Amino acid sequence: NAMGAEVSNNAIIVKMIRVMMLVPVLLVIAWTVARDVAKRDCLENTDTNKPKISIPWFAILFLVVIGFNSLGLLPESIVDWINQLDTFLLTMAMAALGAETSFDKFKKAGIKPFLLAAILYCWLIGGGYCLVKFAIPYLQ
């Protein structure tokens, strides 16, 4: 938002598309995990039940809300109120996470989560740089 409304709008659209693309990934992961659990159960027992897939309903409902909002059925005043409520609830959730956090929890977690976060950070920064520097110029 600090770079302008157009940049902010584009960033929001890109983020929403990225979140939408998580839905098929989550479904594939759920199916793969359920299949692996069923294979292990089949080896341990002779139970031949079908694998039970845990469906990520939050992701599917996210798509449903996007579709509903795209239809424009709600008045603008209600959409604005929902956006304000959303901002408030997100603020409360972030405050609750901060209130629950303590240095003791970080000590209990150990170094592995921080190491993973550092590796992911470097991967994202390096990958983003390589995409912008090498891949994007070839697309234009």
MODELLER restraints for C-alpha pairs under 7 A, 6 or more apart:
rsr = mdl.restraints
at = mdl.atoms
rsr.add(forms.Gaussian(group=physical.xy_distance, feature=features.Distance(at['CA:1:A'], at['CA:7:A']), mean=6.95, stdev=0.5))
rsr.add(forms.Gaussian(group=physical.xy_distance, feature=features.Distance(at['CA:1:A'], at['CA:8:A']), mean=4.82, stdev=0.5))
rsr.add(forms.Gaussian(group=physical.xy_distance, feature=features.Distance(at['CA:20:A'], at['CA:63:A']), mean=6.84, stdev=0.5))
rsr.add(forms.Gaussian(group=physical.xy_distance, feature=features.Distance(at['CA:23:A'], at['CA:59:A']), mean=5.61, stdev=0.5))
rsr.add(forms.Gaussian(group=physical.xy_distance, feature=features.Distance(at['CA:23:A'], at['CA:60:A']), mean=6.72, stdev=0.5))
rsr.add(forms.Gaussian(group=physical.xy_distance, feature=features.Distance(at['CA:26:A'], at['CA:56:A']), mean=6.82, stdev=0.5))
rsr.add(forms.Gaussian(group=physical.xy_distance, feature=features.Distance(at['CA:27:A'], at['CA:55:A']), mean=6.70, stdev=0.5))
rsr.add(forms.Gaussian(group=physical.xy_distance, feature=features.Distance(at['CA:30:A'], at['CA:53:A']), mean=5.90, stdev=0.5))
rsr.add(forms.Gaussian(group=physical.xy_distance, feature=features.Distance(at['CA:30:A'], at['CA:54:A']), mean=5.95, stdev=0.5))
rsr.add(forms.Gaussian(group=physical.xy_distance, feature=features.Distance(at['CA:30:A'], at['CA:55:A']), mean=6.73, stdev=0.5))
rsr.add(forms.Gaussian(group=physical.xy_distance, feature=features.Distance(at['CA:31:A'], at['CA:53:A']), mean=5.75, stdev=0.5))
rsr.add(forms.Gaussian(group=physical.xy_distance, feature=features.Distance(at['CA:34:A'], at['CA:51:A']), mean=5.37, stdev=0.5))
rsr.add(forms.Gaussian(group=physical.xy_distance, feature=features.Distance(at['CA:34:A'], at['CA:52:A']), mean=5.97, stdev=0.5))
rsr.add(forms.Gaussian(group=physical.xy_distance, feature=features.Distance(at['CA:34:A'], at['CA:53:A']), mean=5.43, stdev=0.5))
rsr.add(forms.Gaussian(group=physical.xy_distance, feature=features.Distance(at['CA:35:A'], at['CA:51:A']), mean=5.85, stdev=0.5))
rsr.add(forms.Gaussian(group=physical.xy_distance, feature=features.Distance(at['CA:38:A'], at['CA:51:A']), mean=5.26, stdev=0.5))
rsr.add(forms.Gaussian(group=physical.xy_distance, feature=features.Distance(at['CA:42:A'], at['CA:48:A']), mean=6.30, stdev=0.5))
